[in-house]
């Protein structure tokens, strides 16, 4: 797994991504690059059974405030899963005290040239799976966590069943990135699609979502080959029905 991550990092650092709607034609270097060194992040778990990693906010809110995930975490626990979570970038232990909006913090760090920002997070998440001796897991990303889930699933094949809930699929669409847009050739999600072939995937988006762009999410689901669930939930909202549907989708997948 570390070799896969290093190879993909090599491609990333040499200019992966191509256009915003395609996949890079830059060949992956044959030599392995050292991964960015980060200590294994702290993480928490709740529940019992097969593990589903939930990327939503900070660890404490995700695991212990059911309302922060629209009830998804309580529903997963009720369905017999262990939920594992850790702080997302710019949240919890990684929060920037000078920036109250975590997504603005993302934009600020990327604009400052932190090109391996997401790679470090995904490397840390893989270390968490190693530390917990997890061989297979589900992965659920909510909103900004959906962007991270796509990247991290591409890096780590242990994520065999993936749910993206109202996911960010284009950073430059977000309000926080309007004044500090990213290079689409580096940060488009389409570049990761080839690495996700053969995985079970579902994407859920409310048809009225203007926060992340419903049409962008729908297009990405089609490109990804994911099961698509379009909901009538209010703008960028997880309703009890949506939360329950996510839990039942994982149940339908059987053992990871």
C-alpha positions as CSV (number, residue, x, y, z in Angstrom):
1,X,0.0,0.0,0.0
2,X,2.8,2.4,0.8
3,X,4.3,1.7,-2.6
4,X,1.0,2.6,-4.3
5,X,0.9,5.8,-2.3
6,X,4.5,6.7,-3.2
7,X,3.9,6.0,-6.9
8,X,0.8,8.1,-7.0
9,X,2.6,10.9,-5.2
10,X,5.4,10.7,-7.8
11,X,2.8,11.3,-10.5
12,X,1.2,14.1,-8.5
13,X,4.4,16.0,-7.9
14,X,5.3,15.8,-11.6
15,X,2.1,17.5,-12.6
16,X,-0.8,15.0,-12.5
17,X,-4.3,15.7,-13.6
18,X,-4.3,17.2,-17.1
19,X,-7.4,19.2,-17.7
20,X,-10.2,19.6,-15.3
21,X,-12.2,16.9,-17.1
22,X,-9.6,14.3,-17.9
23,X,-6.8,12.2,-16.5
24,X,-3.1,13.1,-16.8
25,X,-1.0,11.5,-19.5
26,X,2.1,12.1,-17.5
27,X,3.7,8.6,-16.8
28,X,4.2,7.6,-13.2
29,X,7.9,7.6,-12.4
30,X,9.4,4.1,-11.7
31,X,11.4,5.2,-8.7
32,X,9.6,5.6,-5.4
33,X,9.5,8.9,-3.6
34,X,9.6,9.1,0.1
35,X,6.2,9.9,1.6
36,X,5.7,13.2,3.5
37,X,6.5,12.3,7.1
38,X,3.6,12.9,9.5
39,X,3.0,11.2,12.8
40,X,0.1,8.8,12.9
41,X,-2.9,11.0,13.6
42,X,-5.0,10.5,16.7
43,X,-8.4,8.8,15.9
44,X,-11.4,7.5,17.7
45,X,-13.9,4.7,17.3
46,X,-17.4,4.1,18.4
47,X,-19.7,1.1,18.0
48,X,-18.9,-2.5,17.2
49,X,-18.6,-4.6,14.0
50,X,-17.0,-3.9,10.6
51,X,-15.2,-0.6,10.3
52,X,-16.5,2.4,8.4
53,X,-14.3,5.5,8.3
54,X,-16.4,8.6,8.4
55,X,-14.8,11.9,7.1
56,X,-17.0,14.8,8.1
57,X,-15.6,17.4,10.6
58,X,-13.4,17.0,13.6
59,X,-13.2,13.6,15.4
60,X,-15.2,14.6,18.4
61,X,-18.1,16.2,16.5
62,X,-18.3,13.3,14.0
63,X,-18.3,10.6,16.6
64,X,-20.3,12.1,19.5
65,X,-22.6,14.7,17.9
66,X,-25.1,12.8,15.8
67,X,-26.5,16.0,14.4
68,X,-23.3,17.0,12.9
69,X,-23.6,14.2,10.4
70,X,-27.4,14.3,10.0
71,X,-27.7,11.1,11.9
72,X,-25.4,9.1,9.6
73,X,-23.1,8.0,12.4
74,X,-25.8,6.9,14.8
75,X,-27.5,5.0,12.0
76,X,-24.2,3.2,11.1
77,X,-23.8,2.2,14.7
78,X,-27.3,0.9,14.9
79,X,-26.7,-1.1,11.8
80,X,-23.8,-2.9,13.5
81,X,-20.7,-1.0,12.4
82,X,-17.7,0.5,14.1
83,X,-17.3,4.1,13.1
84,X,-13.7,5.4,13.0
85,X,-13.0,9.1,12.5
86,X,-10.2,11.6,12.8
87,X,-9.8,15.3,12.4
88,X,-10.1,16.6,8.9
89,X,-7.4,19.1,7.7
90,X,-7.8,22.5,9.3
91,X,-10.1,21.1,12.0
92,X,-9.7,19.8,15.5
93,X,-6.0,19.4,16.3
94,X,-5.1,20.8,12.9
95,X,-7.3,23.9,13.1
96,X,-5.8,27.3,12.3
97,X,-6.7,29.7,15.2
98,X,-6.5,32.7,12.8
99,X,-9.0,31.2,10.3
100,X,-12.5,30.3,11.5
101,X,-13.7,28.7,8.2
102,X,-11.9,25.4,7.6
103,X,-12.4,25.5,3.9
104,X,-11.0,29.0,3.7
105,X,-8.0,27.5,5.6
106,X,-7.8,24.8,2.8
107,X,-7.7,27.6,0.2
108,X,-5.1,29.6,2.1
109,X,-2.8,26.6,2.6
110,X,-3.0,25.6,-1.1
111,X,-2.5,29.1,-2.3
112,X,0.7,29.2,-0.1
113,X,2.1,26.3,-2.1
114,X,1.3,23.4,0.2
115,X,1.0,20.9,-2.7
116,X,1.0,17.7,-0.7
117,X,-1.7,19.0,1.7
118,X,-4.2,16.2,0.8
119,X,-1.5,13.6,0.3
120,X,-0.3,14.1,3.9
121,X,-3.9,13.6,5.2
122,X,-4.4,10.4,3.2
123,X,-1.0,9.0,4.3
124,X,-2.0,9.7,7.9
125,X,-5.3,7.9,7.4
126,X,-3.5,4.9,5.9
127,X,-1.3,4.9,9.0
128,X,-4.4,4.9,11.2
129,X,-5.7,1.8,9.4
130,X,-2.2,0.2,9.9
131,X,-2.2,1.1,13.6
132,X,-5.7,-0.4,14.1
133,X,-4.7,-3.5,12.0
134,X,-7.7,-2.9,9.6
135,X,-7.5,-4.9,6.5
136,X,-10.8,-3.8,4.8
137,X,-13.1,-0.9,5.6
138,X,-15.9,1.1,4.3
139,X,-15.4,4.9,3.8
140,X,-18.0,7.6,3.9
141,X,-17.2,11.3,3.1
142,X,-19.7,14.1,3.9
143,X,-19.3,17.3,1.9
144,X,-15.6,18.3,2.1
145,X,-15.1,14.9,3.5
146,X,-16.4,13.5,0.2
147,X,-13.5,15.2,-1.6
148,X,-11.0,13.7,0.8
149,X,-12.7,10.3,0.7
150,X,-12.2,10.2,-3.1
151,X,-8.5,11.0,-2.8
152,X,-7.8,8.7,0.1
153,X,-9.7,5.8,-1.4
154,X,-7.6,6.1,-4.5
155,X,-4.5,5.9,-2.4
156,X,-5.6,2.9,-0.2
157,X,-7.3,-0.2,-1.7
158,X,-8.5,-1.3,1.7
159,X,-11.5,1.0,1.2
160,X,-13.7,-1.4,-0.7
161,X,-17.1,0.3,-0.3
162,X,-17.3,4.1,-0.6
163,X,-20.2,6.5,0.0
164,X,-20.0,10.2,-0.9
165,X,-22.7,12.3,0.7
166,X,-23.3,15.8,-0.8
167,X,-19.6,15.8,-1.8
168,X,-17.4,18.6,-2.8
169,X,-16.2,17.6,-6.3
170,X,-14.7,20.9,-7.6
171,X,-12.8,23.1,-5.1
172,X,-13.0,26.1,-7.4
173,X,-16.8,26.0,-7.3
174,X,-16.7,26.8,-3.5
175,X,-17.1,30.3,-2.3
176,X,-14.0,30.0,-0.2
177,X,-11.9,29.4,-3.3
178,X,-13.2,32.2,-5.5
179,X,-10.3,34.6,-4.6
180,X,-7.7,31.8,-4.3
181,X,-8.5,29.3,-7.1
182,X,-6.5,26.1,-7.3
183,X,-4.8,24.7,-10.4
184,X,-7.4,22.3,-11.8
185,X,-4.6,20.1,-13.3
186,X,-3.5,19.3,-9.8
187,X,-6.7,19.1,-7.8
188,X,-9.4,17.8,-10.1
189,X,-11.0,14.5,-8.8
190,X,-11.2,13.0,-12.2
191,X,-7.6,12.0,-12.1
192,X,-8.4,9.5,-9.3
193,X,-11.2,7.7,-11.2
194,X,-8.9,5.0,-12.8
195,X,-7.7,4.0,-9.3
196,X,-11.3,3.4,-8.1
197,X,-12.4,0.9,-10.7
198,X,-13.7,-2.2,-9.2
199,X,-14.7,-0.6,-5.9
200,X,-18.4,-0.4,-4.8
201,X,-19.4,3.3,-4.8
202,X,-22.5,5.3,-4.1
203,X,-23.0,9.1,-4.4
204,X,-25.9,10.9,-2.8
205,X,-26.7,14.6,-3.6
206,X,-29.7,16.7,-3.0
207,X,-31.1,18.1,-6.2
208,X,-31.3,21.6,-4.8
209,X,-27.6,21.6,-3.6
210,X,-26.0,24.9,-4.5
211,X,-23.3,24.7,-1.8
212,X,-21.2,22.1,-3.7
213,X,-23.2,22.1,-7.0
214,X,-25.7,19.3,-7.6
215,X,-24.9,19.2,-11.4
216,X,-21.2,18.8,-10.6
217,X,-21.8,16.0,-8.2
218,X,-24.1,14.2,-10.6
219,X,-21.6,14.5,-13.4
220,X,-18.9,13.1,-11.2
221,X,-21.0,10.2,-10.1
222,X,-21.6,9.3,-13.7
223,X,-17.9,9.5,-14.5
224,X,-17.0,7.5,-11.4
225,X,-19.5,4.8,-12.2
226,X,-21.1,5.2,-8.8
227,X,-24.7,4.4,-7.9
228,X,-26.4,7.8,-7.9
229,X,-29.0,8.8,-5.4
230,X,-30.7,12.2,-6.1
231,X,-32.7,13.4,-3.0
232,X,-35.3,16.0,-2.3
233,X,-33.5,17.2,0.8
234,X,-33.1,20.9,1.4
235,X,-29.9,22.5,0.2
236,X,-26.8,20.7,1.4
237,X,-28.8,18.8,4.1
238,X,-28.6,15.3,5.4
239,X,-32.2,14.2,6.4
240,X,-33.0,11.1,8.5
241,X,-34.1,9.4,5.2
242,X,-30.7,10.2,3.6
243,X,-28.8,9.0,6.6
244,X,-30.7,5.8,6.8
245,X,-30.2,5.1,3.0
246,X,-26.4,5.4,3.5
247,X,-26.4,2.9,6.3
248,X,-28.6,0.5,4.4
249,X,-26.4,0.8,1.3
250,X,-23.4,-0.4,3.4
251,X,-25.5,-3.2,4.8
252,X,-26.4,-4.3,1.3
253,X,-22.7,-4.6,0.4
254,X,-22.2,-7.4,2.8
255,X,-18.7,-8.0,4.3
256,X,-16.1,-5.5,3.1
